[in-house]
Each structure stands twice: as structure tokens, then as C-alpha cells.
Amino acid sequence: MPIAEENIMKGVRALKQRHTLAFLSAIEKGVGKKLREKDIDIDNMNRKNKELVDRIKQVSVEAQSWHNRAKYNELMVNVLKNNLRQAMAQGADQGKEGCGDSEVDDAASYVDPNNHLGIVPPGGSHAKRKNLKEQMACKACKIKEVSTLLLPCRHLCMCKDCEGFIDVCPICQTVKTASVEVFMS
């Protein structure tokens, strides 16, 4: 082989090597860039994962707190139920009908079914009329006529207007659970 041909071949090989090295260098730079991007993505994912683990711990603590509150409230409900049962049992043991303090209180809430309008019969005295009017007056405002029966004590002792504002029977101090409007006509 002549020398010129050999020099051309050496030049082509050198050119091939330079192109291969440049190509490999470009690929290496591209792969390095992709690896750095993926490392940044991995770091971001690890940070988010740590945040989620911390949030799970926080939610777990909150759930335990709510569970403890629910248990406490359940315990309180059971205690209050037992207290209510005991109070009801004591009330039943005392044998008081209507929860009035006495027969006088029960009589004060009594209305004669035959005397619908609170009118004293013609032969009745002025004192009887006054006593009947006092019995028929609202025990709260002392002005209007009674028209509301309180439960559970069954005292007919308040007008409709006062009933909405009072939660305790003015005669026997029993807590009102319900009321019934009574029409006396």
C-alpha cells in the first residue's frame, strides 16, 4: 500500500474516533442530565413521603384523641342514665302521685269539671268566688286564667303565655317535660 493511501486510512480512522468520542460525550452529557433530573424527582418524592408519614402520625394522634373523647362521653352518658334511673326509682319509692308536695297543692290545681267558666253558683258567697278566682289564676303571672296542664306533675296552673317561659312547675318545682293546653268550655 502506498503511503498516501495509508495516510488517508489513518485520517479516516482518526476522524471516526473523533466522531465516536464526540457522539459518546454527547450521550454521556444527556444521560448525566437525565440522571440529575431523576435524582431531583427522587428527592422531591422522598420529601413528600416524609410529609405524608408525618401527616399520618398527626391524624393518628387526632383519631386517638377523638376516640378517647367518645369513650369519655359514652361513660358520662351511662353515668347520667344510671343517675336518672336511681332518681326515678327514688321518686317511685316515695309513692307521691303527681309529684306535688301535698294534697293541698293537688287540690289547688283541681278544676271542677261541672264549673267550666269559673262561675260561682248564685248561692255562693263572695269569699268562694274570690277563692275560685285565685285558684283559676295563672300561678306565674297571677292575671290570666289557667289553661295549661304541666307534665309529668299534672298541675293545671299556668296560662298559655307563661308556659313558654317557665321550665319548672310553680306549685311542686318539678321540671316540666311537656304541657297540654286545656280548653274549659
Residue, then its C-alpha position, 0 to 999 in steps of 0.5 A: m500500500p502506498i503511503a498516501e493511501e495509508n495516510i488517508m486510512k489513518g485520517v479516516r480512522a482518526l476522524k471516526q474516533r473523533h466522531t465516536l468520542a464526540f457522539l459518546s460525550a454527547i450521550e454521556k452529557g444527556v444521560g448525566k442530565k437525565l440522571r440529575e433530573k431523576d435524582i431531583d424527582i427522587d428527592n422531591m418524592n422522598r420529601k413528600n413521603k416524609e410529609l405524608v408519614d408525618r401527616i399520618k402520625q398527626v391524624s393518628v394522634e387526632a383519631q386517638s384523641w377523638h376516640n378517647r373523647a367518645k369513650y369519655n362521653e359514652l361513660m358520662v352518658n351511662v353515668l347520667k342514665n344510671n343517675l336518672r334511673q336511681a332518681m326515678a326509682q327514688g321518686a317511685d319509692q316515695g309513692k307521691e302521685g303527681c309529684g306535688d308536695s301535698e294534697v293541698d297543692d293537688a287540690a289547688s290545681y283541681v278544676d271542677p269539671n261541672n264549673h267550666l267558666g269559673i262561675v260561682p253558683p248564685g248561692g255562693s258567697h263572695a269569699k268562694r268566688k274570690n277563692l275560685k278566682e285565685q285558684m283559676a289564676c295563672k300561678a306565674c303571672k297571677i292575671k290570666e286564667v289557667s289553661t295549661l296542664l304541666l307534665p309529668c306533675r299534672h298541675l293545671c296552673m299556668c296560662k298559655d303565655c307563661e308556659g313558654f317561659i317557665d321550665v319548672c312547675p310553680i306549685c311542686q318545682t318539678v321540671k316540666t317535660a311537656s304541657v297540654e293546653v286545656f280548653m274549659s268550655 
